[in-house]
Amino acid sequence: AFRDRIFRAKFSSLVAADLKHAMANLSVPNLNESLSVDARREIDLRLGVAFSRFQTQYFRTHFAAQLGSLARTVTYGPCQMPTLWFCVHRHCQIQ
């Protein structure tokens, strides 16, 4: 019912020219791309939960005295490192 009324804008930056190009070239969503996004999201979630548990237990076991109550949970997520890099990079630019 909605297949003919839903479109996707593809862009990988927030530069005005790129956004305008994406809006001028809308496409129909691709089912396989959508399913692959769902699969990546599920893998990222499962990996993040498993590795976060492992890290938390490891750091509690090996560094409890040094950490004290500072780190109750140590998390991991595939998106955290690139996001952290962008934040640190921007902070350094401002400084």
Phi and psi in degrees as GROMACS dihedral restraints (atoms count N, CA, C in turn):
[ dihedral_restraints ]
;  ai    aj    ak    al  type     phi  dphi    fc
    3     4     5     6     1   -94.9    20    10
    4     5     6     7     1    -4.3    20    10
    6     7     8     9     1   -54.7    20    10
    7     8     9    10     1   -36.4    20    10
    9    10    11    12     1   -85.0    20    10
   10    11    12    13     1    -3.9    20    10
   12    13    14    15     1  -119.1    20    10
   13    14    15    16     1     1.9    20    10
   15    16    17    18     1  -111.5    20    10
   16    17    18    19     1   129.3    20    10
   18    19    20    21     1  -129.9    20    10
   19    20    21    22     1   160.4    20    10
   21    22    23    24     1  -122.6    20    10
   22    23    24    25     1   133.4    20    10
   24    25    26    27     1   -99.1    20    10
   25    26    27    28     1   122.8    20    10
   27    28    29    30     1  -102.1    20    10
   28    29    30    31     1   120.4    20    10
   30    31    32    33     1  -151.7    20    10
   31    32    33    34     1   154.6    20    10
   33    34    35    36     1  -127.7    20    10
   34    35    36    37     1     8.0    20    10
   36    37    38    39     1  -146.1    20    10
   37    38    39    40     1   165.6    20    10
   39    40    41    42     1  -103.2    20    10
   40    41    42    43     1    20.0    20    10
   42    43    44    45     1   -70.4    20    10
   43    44    45    46     1   136.3    20    10
   45    46    47    48     1   -52.8    20    10
   46    47    48    49     1   -43.5    20    10
   48    49    50    51     1   -62.9    20    10
   49    50    51    52     1   -39.0    20    10
   51    52    53    54     1   -68.1    20    10
   52    53    54    55     1   -39.6    20    10
   54    55    56    57     1   -66.7    20    10
   55    56    57    58     1   -41.6    20    10
   57    58    59    60     1   -63.5    20    10
   58    59    60    61     1   -41.1    20    10
   60    61    62    63     1   -62.3    20    10
   61    62    63    64     1   -43.1    20    10
   63    64    65    66     1   -63.3    20    10
   64    65    66    67     1   -41.5    20    10
   66    67    68    69     1   -70.2    20    10
   67    68    69    70     1   -28.4    20    10
   69    70    71    72     1   -81.5    20    10
   70    71    72    73     1   -13.1    20    10
   72    73    74    75     1  -127.1    20    10
   73    74    75    76     1    53.0    20    10
   75    76    77    78     1   -65.0    20    10
   76    77    78    79     1   148.8    20    10
   78    79    80    81     1  -133.4    20    10
   79    80    81    82     1   166.8    20    10
   81    82    83    84     1   -79.2    20    10
   82    83    84    85     1   136.5    20    10
   84    85    86    87     1   -57.7    20    10
   85    86    87    88     1   144.2    20    10
   87    88    89    90     1  -100.2    20    10
   88    89    90    91     1   123.3    20    10
   90    91    92    93     1   -60.5    20    10
   91    92    93    94     1   -42.2    20    10
   93    94    95    96     1   -64.1    20    10
   94    95    96    97     1   -39.7    20    10
   96    97    98    99     1   -63.8    20    10
   97    98    99   100     1   -40.5    20    10
   99   100   101   102     1   -63.5    20    10
  100   101   102   103     1   -43.2    20    10
  102   103   104   105     1   -66.4    20    10
  103   104   105   106     1   -35.3    20    10
  105   106   107   108     1   -68.2    20    10
  106   107   108   109     1   -35.1    20    10
  108   109   110   111     1   -64.1    20    10
  109   110   111   112     1   -42.3    20    10
  111   112   113   114     1   -60.6    20    10
  112   113   114   115     1   -42.3    20    10
  114   115   116   117     1   -64.6    20    10
  115   116   117   118     1   -44.6    20    10
  117   118   119   120     1   -61.9    20    10
  118   119   120   121     1   -40.3    20    10
  120   121   122   123     1   -62.3    20    10
  121   122   123   124     1   -43.8    20    10
  123   124   125   126     1   -64.7    20    10
  124   125   126   127     1   -43.9    20    10
  126   127   128   129     1   -63.1    20    10
  127   128   129   130     1   -45.3    20    10
  129   130   131   132     1   -59.5    20    10
  130   131   132   133     1   -42.4    20    10
  132   133   134   135     1   -64.2    20    10
  133   134   135   136     1   -50.0    20    10
  135   136   137   138     1   -64.2    20    10
  136   137   138   139     1   -43.8    20    10
  138   139   140   141     1   -62.8    20    10
  139   140   141   142     1   -44.5    20    10
  141   142   143   144     1   -60.7    20    10
  142   143   144   145     1   -43.9    20    10
  144   145   146   147     1   -65.5    20    10
  145   146   147   148     1   -47.6    20    10
  147   148   149   150     1   -63.8    20    10
  148   149   150   151     1   -47.0    20    10
  150   151   152   153     1   -70.8    20    10
  151   152   153   154     1   -34.0    20    10
  153   154   155   156     1   -62.9    20    10
  154   155   156   157     1   -42.2    20    10
  156   157   158   159     1   -61.9    20    10
  157   158   159   160     1   -45.8    20    10
  159   160   161   162     1   -60.3    20    10
  160   161   162   163     1   -49.5    20    10
  162   163   164   165     1   -61.4    20    10
  163   164   165   166     1   -45.1    20    10
  165   166   167   168     1   -59.6    20    10
  166   167   168   169     1   -47.2    20    10
  168   169   170   171     1   -64.7    20    10
  169   170   171   172     1   -41.5    20    10
  171   172   173   174     1   -62.2    20    10
  172   173   174   175     1   -48.7    20    10
  174   175   176   177     1   -68.1    20    10
  175   176   177   178     1   -35.6    20    10
  177   178   179   180     1   -64.1    20    10
  178   179   180   181     1   -39.3    20    10
  180   181   182   183     1   -71.7    20    10
  181   182   183   184     1   -44.1    20    10
  183   184   185   186     1   -96.1    20    10
  184   185   186   187     1   -21.4    20    10
  186   187   188   189     1  -132.7    20    10
  187   188   189   190     1    27.0    20    10
  189   190   191   192     1   -59.5    20    10
  190   191   192   193     1   -41.9    20    10
  192   193   194   195     1   -65.4    20    10
  193   194   195   196     1   -41.4    20    10
  195   196   197   198     1   -73.2    20    10
  196   197   198   199     1   -36.4    20    10
  198   199   200   201     1   -83.6    20    10
  199   200   201   202     1   -31.6    20    10
  201   202   203   204     1    59.5    20    10
  202   203   204   205     1  -127.8    20    10
  204   205   206   207     1  -101.3    20    10
  205   206   207   208     1    13.2    20    10
  207   208   209   210     1   -66.5    20    10
  208   209   210   211     1   -39.9    20    10
  210   211   212   213     1  -121.0    20    10
  211   212   213   214     1    94.7    20    10
  213   214   215   216     1   -77.3    20    10
  214   215   216   217     1   -36.6    20    10
  216   217   218   219     1  -138.4    20    10
  217   218   219   220     1   134.8    20    10
  219   220   221   222     1  -109.5    20    10
  220   221   222   223     1   115.7    20    10
  222   223   224   225     1  -101.8    20    10
  223   224   225   226     1   156.7    20    10
  225   226   227   228     1  -136.7    20    10
  226   227   228   229     1   139.1    20    10
  228   229   230   231     1  -153.4    20    10
  229   230   231   232     1   138.4    20    10
  231   232   233   234     1   -55.9    20    10
  232   233   234   235     1   -24.3    20    10
  234   235   236   237     1   -89.7    20    10
  235   236   237   238     1   -14.3    20    10
  237   238   239   240     1   -67.2    20    10
  238   239   240   241     1   -41.8    20    10
  240   241   242   243     1   -66.5    20    10
  241   242   243   244     1   -48.6    20    10
  243   244   245   246     1   -61.7    20    10
  244   245   246   247     1   -38.6    20    10
  246   247   248   249     1   -65.1    20    10
  247   248   249   250     1   -43.1    20    10
  249   250   251   252     1   -60.8    20    10
  250   251   252   253     1   -42.1    20    10
  252   253   254   255     1   -59.5    20    10
  253   254   255   256     1   -45.9    20    10
  255   256   257   258     1   -59.9    20    10
  256   257   258   259     1   -41.8    20    10
  258   259   260   261     1   -65.9    20    10
  259   260   261   262     1   -45.7    20    10
  261   262   263   264     1   -65.6    20    10
  262   263   264   265     1   -42.8    20    10
  264   265   266   267     1   -59.2    20    10
  265   266   267   268     1   -45.3    20    10
  267   268   269   270     1   -65.8    20    10
  268   269   270   271     1   -40.5    20    10
  270   271   272   273     1   -60.1    20    10
  271   272   273   274     1   -44.2    20    10
  273   274   275   276     1   -63.8    20    10
  274   275   276   277     1   -36.7    20    10
  276   277   278   279     1   -63.8    20    10
  277   278   279   280     1   -40.2    20    10
  279   280   281   282     1   -68.9    20    10
  280   281   282   283     1   -39.3    20    10
